[in-house]
Amino acid sequence: MKRIVSQASPTGNDERYQRGLTKARRGLEQAVAARLGPEASFADHERAVLASANEVCRVVLEATLQATAQALSRRVRIDGVEYEHHHAGTVGYHSLCGTLTVDRATYREVGERNGPTVVPLELAAGLIEGTTPALAYRVALGYAQGPGRRAEEQMHADHRQPPSRSTLERLGKAIGTHADRVAPRVEAVVRQAETLPDGTHAIVVGLDRTTVPMEEPRAMGDTPTTRRKRRTTPYVRTPPAPVDVHYRMAYVGTVSLVDCAGEALVTRRYAIASTADPATLTARMMADVTRARAQQARLPVGVVQDAAPELWTRMRTALTTEARLRRWHEAVDRYHLNEHLAAILRVVEPDEGRRHAQRRRWNTQLDTDDRTIDRIARWIATRMTEPGVNAAAIEPHFTYLTNHQDRMRYATLQARGLPCGSGATEGACKSVVKMRAKGSGQRWHEDGITAVLTLRSAYLSDRLPTMWPYLAADYSADVQAAA
């Protein structure tokens, strides 16, 4: 891994620093006074101060980059490899305070004819996708939180000078794509610094799938599969290539550290696009499990999720091969069981009050006795044979219950301090995917959804700030003058 770009630290020269602030304040006051009349309101004054400060910051950053570019010799050594001056040019770098226009040169490896070029200035300054580090982090955060429109509005509300909305979207996708590529490596480093929160009693994992609208090309002449409104006016331009929007299943996984009551203390969230290998997601989840058990070896592990066989196969394989566990606890989400029991009762019990009373009794017994589910199954089997009962309507729900009976021992689960519901995983489907990727009119390509799910998962797992220095380090290098 490349060196981590350190944060600026105070030099200890507080007196000089205070003198500089005093001069800057006087200069800022003079600039604002030149812009405002005596009748200006405080709000006008505030806006003028912020705008002037932005311009001062922009000029200082621009001058700093220009000085760094001019200090580079005709030959430089970048991470031990020699490069020579290739072509000079003027470019604009984006910052929170506006565009920084800098004269800089590209370089090419010595002895490499027509090889790829590098920009030593960008590597020396740690510029990320043509932006300053501060703006790059703000873009990554904004892309994780919502569409580019929202990030642009927020930065303007903060009296910053961001680039255009399309540029913010492009930058977010580029940064997210890089984050996805290096996530396993960076997470491994970040994970080693994470410690168990006080009161950690168990680990709960879960896997689920949820839909994402994906835009996919359609062959010319094929019948559309996506419903569209009939046009009432002709096209006045060349229409774009035909596409269809299909809902594809993205994978979502969670690893929660819970207390003795089964309440989550920390939850790490992961999500990948439908085209990605689910084994990569479960491997990252198991790395969290391994790290937690390395700190507290006797932590029990539970798997709580819905009953889809594919999800159980993947989780069992991951737990067996990655976490090297001898034993773990499995449970089907209690909410899903209650849905099926309610459907059965609607068929066999016409009285609503009795239905509710029966469900309450069952749930009380499920909390205290693992054999309750067996008694419920026998009760349903008996009722299915009674005259006048629509057994065909009950059959799919009864099959669900009998197929997963061994994962419905909720009394043992609660005795181990494990939750009976997959709320963390179900919630991640909503918070990671639905709220970010399924807004009105949204549709995605593979690279875009991969980038956004990577950044949003890190953001909602409270890992984006700790991962960022390692992500940013990939955009910097050791640049020295060559002999």
N, C-alpha and C positions, 0 to 999 in steps of 0.2 A: 504494500500500500504506500502511496506517496505521502510526503510529509504533510502534516496538518497545519493549515494556516492559523497561526496564533492570533488571538485578539490583542489589540493594542493595550499596553499597560502603562500606567502613570510613570513618569521619569523621576518623580520626587521634587521637581523644580516648581513648587506650587506658586512661588512669588512671581516667576516669569509667566506662568500660566494665567494668573490673575491680572497681570498687566496687559497681557494679550486680550483677555476678555473685555477689559475696560476700554481698550482701543477699538475693539470690534463693536462694542455697544455704542460708542460715540459715532463711529462711522455709520452704523445702522440707523441711529437716530437722525443723522444728517440726511441719509438717503430717503427716509420716510418723510421727513419734513419737506424735502424737495418735491414730493409727490402729492402731499395733502395740504389743503387749505386750513385756515384756523377754525372753520365750522365743521370739520370732519368728526364723525361720531367715533366712539371707541371701537365699534365693529369695523369701520373703515380703517382705523389705525391698526387693528389686529391683522386684517387682511394684507395691508401694506407691509407690515413687519415680516409676516410669513413669506410674502412674495420676494421681498428684498433679501431675506435670509436664504431663500432658495437660490437666488441668482448668485449670491456670494459663494454658497457651497458649490454651485455648478462651476463657477470660474476657478475656484481653488482646486477642485477635482480635475478639471480639464488641464490646468497648469501642472499638476502633479504627474498626470499621465504623460503630458508632453515632455516634461523633464526626464522622466524615466525612459521614454523613447529616444530622446536625444543622447542619453548617456550610453546607449548600446553601441558597441564597436562594430566594425565591419564583419568581424568574425566573433561568434559566441559559442559557448559550450552549454548545451542544454541537457541536463542529466547525464553528462559525460560524453555526449555526441556533439561533434563540431558542425556548425552551420555557418553559411556565409550570406551576406546581403544579396538579396535577389531583386526586389522591386519596391520602390517607394510609392506611397499613396496616402490619401486623406480619407479617413472614415469617421463615422459618428457612432459613439458608444452610448447606450441608454443608461440613464441613472434616475434616481428618485427626483432629482432636481432639474431634469431636462437632458437634452442631448449634449454629449461632450465631443467636440470636433478635434481630432488629433491627427497630426502627421506621423505616420509610422510606416515601417517597412516589413515586408515578408522576407523570410530567409529560407534557404534550401540546403540540405545536407551536403557537406563538402564531398566532392567526387561522385555525387549521385545526379546523373544527367536526367532532366525532366522529371525528377522525383517530386513528391508532395512537398508543399511549402508549409512553414509554420510562422506564427507571429510571436516573436519573443516577448514583446510588450505584454500581450495578453497572458502569457504564462507567468511572467514576472509579477504582474499585478493581480493575478488570480481572477481575471475577467471570465465570466461564465456566459457562454452563448451570446457574446457581444454586449453584455451588461455588466454593471458593477456588482460586486458581491451582495451589497445591501438590497439592491433592486431584485437580484436573482432570487434571494430568499423570500422577498415579499411576493414575487410572482409564484414561487412554489407554494407558499402558504395560500395565496389567493386561488390558485388552480385546484388545490385540495378542498377549499371551502365552497367554491361555486364557479359559475361561468365567468369568462373574461369581462363581461359587462359589469358584474358585481365588483370585481377587483378594481376595474377602472373607476367606477363610481366611488368606491371607498378611498382610493388614493387621491382623487380630486377633492373629496370631502376633507381629507387631511391636508389640503393645500399643497399637494405634491404635483409634479409635472411628469406623469408617466407617459410611455409611448402609446401608440394607438391600440385599440381593443384587439385588432387582428394580430398585432405584434405580441401582445400579452398572451393570446391564445397560442401562438407559435412558440413562444418562449416556454410556456407552461408545458406544452407537449414535449419539447426537446429535453427539458430538465427532468420531466417525469419518465421519459424513455431511458435516459441515462440512469435514473434512480432504480428503475426496474432491472436494468442490466447488472447493476452492482449490488442490489439489495441483499442477496445472501451473504456476500462478503462483508458488507458494512454492518448488517444486523449482527453478525457473529462477533464483531468487535464491541458494538454497543451493548449487546446482551451480557457480556462479561462484566460490565460496570453496573448492571442492574442487580439490586438486592431485593430479597423478599420483604414486603411490607409487614409491619408488626401485626400479629394476629393471624398470619397465614395458616390455614388449617388443611387445605386440600387444593388440588388442581382439577379443573373441569375443562374438558375440550369438547368441541362440537363442530360439525361440518354441515353445510347446507348449500342449496343452489337457489338462484333467483334470476329472473329474466332481465335482459338488457336489449334495448332496440338497436339492431345493427343494420347499417345501410350496406346493401350488397348489390353488385352490378347485375343487370338483367340483359340478356341477349336481345338484340334488336328484333322486333317482331313478336317476341314472346308475350303472352297475356300477363298483365300485371297481377301479382298476388296480394298487393297491398291496396286496400280500398282508397280511392281518391275521389274528390269532388269533380264532377264534370265541368269542364271549362265552358264559360259562356262567351268569352272573347278570344279571338285568335292570338297566338304568340306574336309578339312584335320583335322577337330576337330569336336566335338559334336556340332551340331547347337543349338543356343539358342531357348527358347520356342517361338513358333510362336506368332506374334503380328500384329495388324493392326494399322494404324495411321488415326484417324478420326478428323475432324475439328469440335470442339465444341464451342459454343457461350459463351464468357465471357462477364460479365457486366462491363460497365465503366460509372462512374458518375462524374460530376464536379459541384463545387459551386464557382462562380466568383463574386467578388466585383468589380463593374464597375464604371467609372466616368460618368459625364453627357453626354459624347459623346458615351457611350456604350463600351468604351475600358476597358479591364480587368486590374485592379490594382493588384489583388491577385487572384489566382485560386488554389483551393484545389481539388486534383484528387483522385479518389477512383476506385479500380478495384477488382473484385472477379472472381473466377473460375466458370465454368458453373454449377458445382455441388453445389455451395453455395447458400444460400437463398438470393434472391435479396432484401428482406425486411431489412436484416442487413446492406446492403449498403445504401439504402435510409434513414434508421434511422440515420446513421452517417452523411449523407448529411444534413438532417433536423436539426441535432444538430448544424451544422455550421450556418444554417439560423437563428435558435433561438438565438444563441450567438450574431450574428451580429445585430439582431433586439432588443436584450436586451440593446445594446449600442446606437442604434438609431432607435426608435420604428417606425418611419414613412418611413423606407426604403421600396420602392416598390419591389415586387418580380416578376420575370418573368421566365417562362419556355419556353425554345427554344430548340427544338430537331426535329428529323425526325418524320414521321407520323405514325410509327408503333403503332397500338392500344394497344398492351401489355405495351409498354413503357409509354404511356399516362395514362393508368389505374394505373400503379405502382406509377407514380409521383403524380397523383391526390390523391391517397390513402395516400401517405406519407405526402403531404402538408396538408391534411385535419386532419389526426390523430396525426401527430407529431408536426408540426410547429404551429398549431392552428391559421391558417390564415383565415380571412373572405373573402379575395379577392386576386387574383393574375392574372397576364397577361399571356396568352398562345399564342405561335406562332409556326408555322411550319417553319423550316429552309428555308430561302429565296432561297438558292441555289437549293434545291430540287424542289421548285415551278418552277424556271426558266428552269430546265431540262425538266419538263413536258410541259411547254409552248413552248419550242423549238421543242419538238417532235410533238406537235400539228401543229405548223406552218410549219413544213417540209411536212406535209400531205396536208394542205389547201393552201399553198402559194409556188408555184414553184420558184419564183424569190428570190435569196438569199439576195439581197440588200433590198427588201421590208420586208423580214423576220426580218433582223437586225433592220430596222427602226421601225417596229411594236414592237419589244421587248423593244427597247429603250423608246418608248412612254409609253408602259405599266409600265415599271420600274419607270419612272419619275412620273407617275400618282399614282402608288402604294405608293410612298414616301409621297404624299401630301393628298390623299383622301382615306378613308377606303372603300368607295363604289366602288372603281375601280375593285376589284375582282368580284363584282356582275356584272358589265358591261362586264368584260372579259368573264364570264361564259355565259352571254346571247349571246355575239358575237360568241362564239364557238358553242353554241347550234344552232344558225342560220346557220352557215357555214356547220354544219354536215348534214343539210337537203338539201343542194344544190346538183344538179345533178353532177355526176362524182367524188364526194368526198368520199373517203374510210372511212365511218363512223366507221367501225369496228376497224380500226387502231387508231382512235381518242378515242374510248370509254373508255379504261382503264385510260388514262390520264385525260379525262373529269371527270370520276368518282372520281379519286384522288382529283381533284380540288373541286368538289361539296361536297365531304365528309368532307373536312377540310376548307371550305370557312370561317368559323368563326374564324379560327386561322391564317388568312391571312390579318389582319387589321394592316398593317405595319406602317401606318401614326400615329396611336395612340401609337404604340410601340416606335417609334422614339421620339414622343412628351414626352414620359415618360423617355427618356434617356436609353432605353433598346436596345440591339443589335437585328438585324433581322436575324442573322446567328448563327448557333450552332458550330462556329469554335472552341471554347474552348473544347467542348465535342468530336467533330470529331478529333481535334488535340490530345486529350488524348488517343483516340483509337490507334493512331499511336505512340505517344511518350511513353505511358505506356506499351502497349501490343506489337504492331507490331515490334518496334525497339528492344525490349528486348527478346521477346518470339517467334518470327517468323523468326529467322535467318536461313540460309541455313543448312539443316540437323537437325534442332532442333525439338524435340518432348518431351512431358512432361507427368509426372504422376501428380496426383492430389496434393500430398503434395509439390512437387517441384514448380508447377505453383502458388499455393497459397502463398508459401513463397516468391517467387520472386515478385509477384504482390503487396504484402503487403509492402515490402521494397522499391520497385520502386515508388509506389504511394506516400509514405512518403517522399522519396528523391525528387521527382519532385514537391511536394507540399511545399518544403522548411521546412519540419517538422522533418526530420530525426535527425538533431543535437539537437533539443529541446526534442524530444521523447527519445533519447538515454539514458540520465541519469535514466529515469524511467524504461526502459527496463533492463539496467544493474543492477539496484537495486534489481531485482528479483533474481539475482545470488549471492547476499551477505546476510549476517546475522550478528547479534550481538553474537560474540563468547567470552565467559568468562570462567575462571577456576571455576569448581564447588567445593564447600566446601568439 
